[in-house]
Amino acid sequence: MCKALKYGLTWVLLGVSAPLLAGFTLEATGQAVAVAKSGLNVTPSQDWNGLGRRLGRNAESWTRDGLTLNDVTFYGGISNDETLFKDRAKKDKPLPHFSATMLAPDVAQLFEQTYRLVNDTPIFKVDGMEPTTFMGKQGFRFSYSFTSQTDEVNRKGEANGAIIDNKLYMITYEAPVIYFYDTSLQPYRKLVESAVLK
């Protein structure tokens, strides 16, 4: 059995008990919830598990089946000169900062640079970008792919967002290419459709 498949099956087994693990909270179907310590609100169409640990001041993640199998991350109002994630190694590998003057391609580049540093991987690619509506505003959608150096699993992702009142609001989804990506793509897109700013 290949290393990537063994890794995925291990996380499936762990994912079955994910709601029971400390730090997880059930984000129930049909219940509106504010995310990422911000005015960004979503209403899930299926149950998700919220992770207790925050990735940054205004970033948090949910999963359905377990860590690294299908991750949705919410970025709620990233302000000018802030990073997407907490800058844990700012002396050695400082993370790039968001600027309110960025255009959609700049946000994709910010995201790519952040992921390369946080995941310690040179294998990251933005696969496509297009304009879209996000929370009723002119926004963007881009797809991406990457391989983490730690597990060598190929993953695909999608990001939807907009800069509103000089702050970045974005929701991303990623999962292993094999099986998991397609399984939770539509529930993710329904989360995006439900997003409102309150």
FENLIN-V115388 format. One record per residue. N is the residue number from 1. PHI is phi in radians with two decimals (999 if undefined). D_FIRST is the distance of its C-alpha to the first C-alpha in whole Angstrom. Layout:
# FENLIN-V115388
n->(N & N)
phi->(PHI & PHI)
d_first->(D_FIRST & D_FIRST)
This chain:
# FENLIN-V115388
n->(1 & 2 & 3 & 4 & 5 & 6 & 7 & 8 & 9 & 10 & 11 & 12 & 13 & 14 & 15 & 16 & 17 & 18 & 19 & 20 & 21 & 22 & 23 & 24 & 25 & 26 & 27 & 28 & 29 & 30 & 31 & 32 & 33 & 34 & 35 & 36 & 37 & 38 & 39 & 40 & 41 & 42 & 43 & 44 & 45 & 46 & 47 & 48 & 49 & 50 & 51 & 52 & 53 & 54 & 55 & 56 & 57 & 58 & 59 & 60 & 61 & 62 & 63 & 64 & 65 & 66 & 67 & 68 & 69 & 70 & 71 & 72 & 73 & 74 & 75 & 76 & 77 & 78 & 79 & 80 & 81 & 82 & 83 & 84 & 85 & 86 & 87 & 88 & 89 & 90 & 91 & 92 & 93 & 94 & 95 & 96 & 97 & 98 & 99 & 100 & 101 & 102 & 103 & 104 & 105 & 106 & 107 & 108 & 109 & 110 & 111 & 112 & 113 & 114 & 115 & 116 & 117 & 118 & 119 & 120 & 121 & 122 & 123 & 124 & 125 & 126 & 127 & 128 & 129 & 130 & 131 & 132 & 133 & 134 & 135 & 136 & 137 & 138 & 139 & 140 & 141 & 142 & 143 & 144 & 145 & 146 & 147 & 148 & 149 & 150 & 151 & 152 & 153 & 154 & 155 & 156 & 157 & 158 & 159 & 160 & 161 & 162 & 163 & 164 & 165 & 166 & 167 & 168 & 169 & 170 & 171 & 172 & 173 & 174 & 175 & 176 & 177 & 178 & 179 & 180 & 181 & 182 & 183 & 184 & 185 & 186 & 187 & 188 & 189 & 190 & 191 & 192 & 193 & 194 & 195 & 196 & 197 & 198)
phi->(999 & -1.18 & -1.02 & -1.11 & -1.21 & -1.03 & -1.08 & -1.11 & -1.15 & -1.03 & -1.26 & -1.11 & -1.09 & -1.18 & -1.14 & -1.05 & -1.74 & -0.94 & -1.11 & -1.49 & -1.29 & -1.06 & 1.69 & -1.67 & -2.24 & -1.36 & -1.81 & -1.36 & -0.94 & 1.39 & -1.75 & -1.14 & -2.53 & -1.43 & -2.16 & 1.00 & 0.85 & -2.60 & -1.45 & -1.29 & -2.10 & -2.35 & -2.21 & -1.19 & -1.57 & -2.46 & -1.17 & -2.27 & -1.93 & -1.44 & -1.53 & -1.19 & -1.41 & -1.49 & -1.42 & -2.91 & -0.99 & -2.20 & -2.48 & -2.57 & -2.16 & -2.16 & -2.53 & -1.78 & -1.99 & 2.48 & -0.95 & 1.26 & -1.57 & -2.73 & -1.87 & -1.98 & -2.11 & -1.85 & -1.99 & -1.86 & 1.25 & -1.25 & -1.48 & -0.91 & 1.24 & -1.81 & -1.64 & -1.21 & -2.04 & -1.09 & -1.47 & -1.41 & -2.26 & -1.14 & -1.33 & -1.60 & -2.37 & -1.12 & -1.40 & -1.20 & -1.89 & -1.27 & -2.17 & -1.12 & -1.57 & -1.15 & -1.72 & -0.94 & -1.08 & -1.19 & -1.14 & -1.07 & -1.18 & -1.02 & -1.10 & -1.06 & -1.08 & -1.11 & -1.14 & -1.04 & -1.34 & -1.16 & -1.64 & 0.86 & -2.35 & -1.52 & -1.74 & -2.55 & -2.52 & -1.47 & -1.59 & -3.09 & -2.55 & -2.68 & -1.28 & -2.75 & -1.73 & -2.34 & 0.90 & 1.36 & -2.03 & -1.17 & -2.40 & -2.55 & -2.41 & -2.39 & -1.86 & -2.61 & -2.55 & -2.80 & -2.26 & -1.32 & -1.20 & -1.34 & -2.19 & 1.04 & -1.64 & -1.38 & -2.17 & -2.02 & -2.61 & -2.45 & -2.20 & -2.27 & -2.97 & -2.84 & -1.73 & -2.17 & 0.92 & 1.17 & -2.16 & -1.60 & -2.05 & -2.67 & -2.22 & -2.13 & -2.40 & -2.62 & -2.84 & -0.99 & -1.03 & -1.29 & 1.22 & -1.18 & -1.03 & -1.17 & -1.10 & -1.93 & -1.11 & -1.19 & -1.03 & -1.13 & -1.12 & -1.20 & -1.05 & -1.07 & -1.09 & -1.45 & -1.13 & -2.42 & -1.90 & -2.06)
d_first->(0 & 4 & 7 & 8 & 7 & 7 & 10 & 11 & 11 & 12 & 15 & 15 & 16 & 19 & 20 & 21 & 24 & 24 & 28 & 29 & 28 & 31 & 32 & 30 & 33 & 33 & 34 & 35 & 36 & 39 & 40 & 41 & 40 & 41 & 38 & 38 & 42 & 43 & 45 & 42 & 41 & 39 & 38 & 35 & 34 & 32 & 31 & 29 & 29 & 31 & 30 & 33 & 32 & 34 & 33 & 36 & 40 & 39 & 35 & 33 & 30 & 29 & 25 & 25 & 21 & 21 & 21 & 19 & 18 & 22 & 24 & 28 & 30 & 34 & 37 & 40 & 43 & 42 & 45 & 47 & 45 & 43 & 39 & 36 & 35 & 36 & 37 & 36 & 36 & 39 & 40 & 37 & 35 & 38 & 37 & 39 & 41 & 42 & 45 & 47 & 48 & 45 & 44 & 41 & 39 & 40 & 38 & 35 & 36 & 36 & 33 & 31 & 33 & 32 & 28 & 28 & 30 & 29 & 25 & 26 & 24 & 26 & 24 & 25 & 27 & 30 & 29 & 32 & 35 & 38 & 41 & 41 & 43 & 41 & 43 & 46 & 46 & 46 & 42 & 39 & 35 & 33 & 29 & 27 & 23 & 22 & 19 & 19 & 19 & 18 & 14 & 14 & 14 & 16 & 19 & 22 & 25 & 29 & 32 & 35 & 38 & 42 & 44 & 47 & 50 & 49 & 45 & 42 & 40 & 37 & 34 & 30 & 27 & 23 & 20 & 16 & 17 & 14 & 16 & 18 & 20 & 22 & 22 & 24 & 26 & 29 & 30 & 30 & 32 & 34 & 34 & 36 & 38 & 40 & 40 & 44 & 46 & 48)
